[in-house]
Amino acid sequence: MLFLTLGLLIAWALSGQDKPAYRLFHANGKEASYDDLLKKAQKADAFFFGEQHNNPICHWLQMEVTQDLFKEKNGAVILGAEMFERDNQLLLEEYLSGKVNQKNFEDEAKLWNNYATDYKPLVEFAKTKKIPFIGTNVPRRYANLVFRQGLEALDSLSASAKALIAPLPIPFDANLPSYQEMLKMMGGHGAGPVNLNFPKSQAIKDATMGYAISQNLKKGHVFIHYNGSFHSDLKEGTVWYLLKYAPRVDVVTLASVEQQDISQLAEENKNKGDFILVIPATMTKTY
C-alpha cells in the first residue's frame, strides 16, 4: 500500500508539471485526439486549416496533417493557400514542375515575410511529392480597390483581371457575424459606405478563395486549404462562399485560438470549427 501510494503521488506530481504545447477539442468543447482530426479530415472534400499566421504550433501541425493525409489518401490531396494570389499561379506551377528555379520563384513571387519558415516547407513538400498547389487569394490590388471604391468598382476591370477573381457580382451578406465583427473593430456599425467597404474587401478575398477551391476540387481527393482562422471560423468567410459555388461539398474545418488556460475550451471559442486547436497565449511567435 505504501509503494502504491507513493507511486500515485509521484504520478500526480509529474502530471502537474506537464506543459502541453496545444490541445484539440471538438466544436462542443469535448476533448479530441489527433487521430479524430485525421479520420474526419480524410473523409472530407475540403479541409480548412485555420491558422494564427505567426504561431509556430499551427505551422508545425499543418505540416504533420499534410504529410499524414497524403499518406492516408495515397497521395490524393490538393493543397491551396490564402498566402498565394491568383496572379502568381503560373509562377507557382512553373516552380513546382521544375521549369523555374527556386531563386527566380522566390524573387518574383509575392511571398509573405514568414514564407521561408512557415509556408516554404509546404510548397517544397508539394514539389517533392508532385502535388498540385493552388494560390487561391485575390490579387491584393483588387481587394484594395474594393476597400476604396466598393464592390461596384470591380465591374470596370478588364476580362483578364476579372479572370483572377470570383464571378461578378459576388453575393455579399453584411450581417454575417464575422463581417459584423470587422465593423465593430473599426468602431462602426456599417452605417457609412467607407466602413462597409472594409468587410466588402474581405468578402472579395473570401469569394475568390472559395471559388478557386470549388474549381480545383477532385473526386476522391482532399483539398487542404491553409488560411487565417478568421476566413473559416464558424464556417463563414471562405467556407460560406465555397458552399455557394459547390453546395454539396463536404467541409471540415479546424480553427486556431490562443487561451491563457488550455485545459478546457473557453465558451467563446466553441463552434468556431469542427475542431479547435487551442494554444497557450504565451507561445513563441514566428514574427
SVG drawing of the C-alpha trace seen along z (x, -y; Angstrom):
<svg xmlns="http://www.w3.org/2000/svg" viewBox="-27 -57 45 59">
<polyline fill="none" stroke="black" stroke-width="0.4" points="0.0,0.0 2.9,-2.3 4.6,-1.8 1.2,-2.2 0.5,-5.4 4.0,-6.7 3.6,-5.7 0.3,-7.6 1.8,-10.7 4.7,-10.7 2.4,-10.2 0.2,-13.1 3.2,-15.4 4.6,-14.6 1.2,-15.2 1.1,-18.6 4.3,-19.5 3.1,-18.8 3.2,-21.8 1.4,-20.8 2.0,-23.0 -1.5,-22.5 -4.8,-20.7 -7.5,-19.7 -11.2,-20.0 -14.4,-19.2 -16.8,-22.0 -18.8,-21.3 -15.7,-21.5 -15.2,-17.8 -11.5,-16.9 -10.4,-15.5 -7.4,-13.5 -5.2,-14.0 -6.5,-10.7 -10.1,-12.1 -9.0,-15.1 -7.1,-12.9 -10.0,-10.5 -12.5,-13.3 -10.3,-15.3 -9.5,-12.4 -13.3,-11.8 -13.8,-15.5 -13.8,-17.0 -12.2,-20.2 -10.3,-20.6 -9.7,-24.1 -6.8,-24.6 -7.5,-27.9 -4.2,-29.2 -2.8,-32.0 -0.3,-33.4 2.6,-33.9 2.1,-30.8 4.7,-28.0 2.3,-25.3 -0.1,-26.0 2.7,-25.7 4.1,-22.6 0.7,-20.9 -0.1,-22.0 2.9,-20.0 2.1,-17.0 -1.5,-16.9 -0.5,-17.4 2.0,-14.6 -0.4,-12.2 -3.3,-13.0 -1.0,-12.4 -0.1,-9.0 -3.7,-8.0 -5.1,-9.2 -2.3,-7.5 -1.3,-10.9 -4.9,-12.0 -4.6,-15.5 -4.5,-19.0 -3.0,-21.9 -4.2,-25.5 -3.4,-28.7 -4.5,-32.2 -0.8,-33.1 -0.6,-32.9 -2.6,-35.2 -4.2,-34.1 -1.9,-36.1 1.0,-34.1 -0.4,-30.7 1.5,-30.3 4.8,-31.1 3.9,-28.7 3.2,-25.9 6.4,-26.6 8.4,-26.3 6.6,-23.1 7.2,-21.5 10.9,-22.5 10.7,-24.9 11.7,-27.8 14.4,-27.6 14.0,-28.5 15.7,-31.8 13.6,-33.1 10.4,-31.9 11.2,-33.5 12.4,-36.7 9.4,-37.1 6.5,-35.7 4.6,-37.9 5.7,-35.9 4.7,-36.7 7.5,-37.8 7.3,-34.5 7.3,-32.3 10.8,-30.8 9.9,-29.4 6.2,-28.8 5.0,-28.1 8.1,-27.0 8.0,-23.6 4.5,-23.0 5.5,-24.2 8.6,-22.0 6.5,-19.0 4.2,-19.6 7.1,-19.9 8.7,-16.7 5.5,-14.7 4.2,-16.3 1.0,-17.6 -1.0,-20.4 -0.7,-23.7 -3.3,-26.3 -2.9,-30.0 -6.5,-30.9 -6.4,-34.6 -7.5,-37.6 -4.6,-39.9 -4.3,-42.4 -4.7,-45.4 -8.3,-44.4 -9.1,-44.0 -7.6,-47.5 -9.8,-48.7 -12.9,-47.4 -11.8,-49.0 -11.5,-52.3 -14.4,-52.3 -16.7,-49.3 -17.5,-46.1 -19.0,-48.0 -15.5,-49.2 -14.7,-45.6 -17.2,-45.9 -14.8,-48.2 -11.9,-45.8 -10.8,-44.1 -11.7,-40.5 -8.2,-39.4 -8.4,-41.0 -11.9,-39.5 -10.5,-36.0 -8.4,-36.4 -11.4,-37.0 -14.7,-35.3 -17.5,-35.7 -19.2,-39.1 -21.4,-40.2 -20.4,-38.3 -23.1,-37.7 -22.4,-39.7 -24.1,-39.4 -23.1,-42.2 -25.0,-40.6 -22.7,-37.6 -21.2,-37.7 -17.6,-37.6 -18.2,-40.7 -20.1,-42.4 -17.1,-41.8 -14.9,-43.6 -17.2,-46.6 -17.0,-46.6 -13.3,-46.5 -13.4,-49.7 -15.7,-51.3 -18.6,-51.5 -21.7,-49.6 -21.9,-49.6 -23.8,-52.9 -21.4,-54.6 -20.0,-53.4 -16.4,-53.6 -17.0,-51.4 -18.9,-48.8 -16.2,-48.7 -13.9,-47.1 -15.8,-43.8 -16.5,-44.0 -12.8,-44.0 -12.6,-40.9 -15.5,-39.4 -13.8,-39.6 -10.9,-37.6 -13.2,-35.0 -15.3,-34.8 -12.2,-34.4 -10.7,-31.8 -14.0,-29.9 -14.4,-30.0 -10.8,-28.9 -11.3,-25.9 -14.5,-25.0 -12.8,-25.0 -10.0,-22.7 -11.9,-20.0 -11.3,-16.5 -13.4,-13.4 -11.6,-11.2 -9.2,-13.9 -9.0,-16.1 -8.4,-19.8 -6.3,-21.1 -6.6,-24.9 -4.4,-27.0 -5.8,-30.3 -6.1,-32.7 -8.6,-31.2 -10.8,-34.2 -11.5,-33.1 -13.1,-29.8 -14.3,-30.3 -17.9,-29.4 -17.9,-28.1 -18.3,-31.7 -15.9,-33.6 -14.3,-31.4 -16.3,-28.4 -19.6,-30.3 -18.6,-31.2 -17.3,-27.7 -20.7,-26.3 -22.3,-28.9 -20.3,-27.7 -20.3,-24.0 -23.3,-23.3 -22.7,-19.6 -19.1,-19.8 -18.3,-18.1 -16.2,-20.6 -14.3,-20.0 -12.7,-23.0 -10.1,-23.5 -10.0,-26.8 -6.9,-28.0 -7.2,-30.0 -5.0,-31.1 -6.0,-30.9 -4.3,-31.5 -5.7,-28.2 -5.8,-25.4 -7.1,-22.7 -10.6,-23.3 -12.2,-25.1 -13.4,-28.6 -17.1,-29.2 -16.5,-31.9 -14.3,-29.6 -16.9,-26.8 -18.2,-26.0 -15.6,-28.1 -14.6,-24.9 -15.3,-21.2 -12.1,-21.0 -10.5,-23.8 -6.7,-23.9 -6.0,-25.6 -2.6,-27.0 -1.1,-28.7 -1.3,-32.5 2.4,-32.6 3.5,-30.6 6.5,-32.0 5.7,-33.8 7.3,-33.3 7.4,-37.1"/>
</svg>
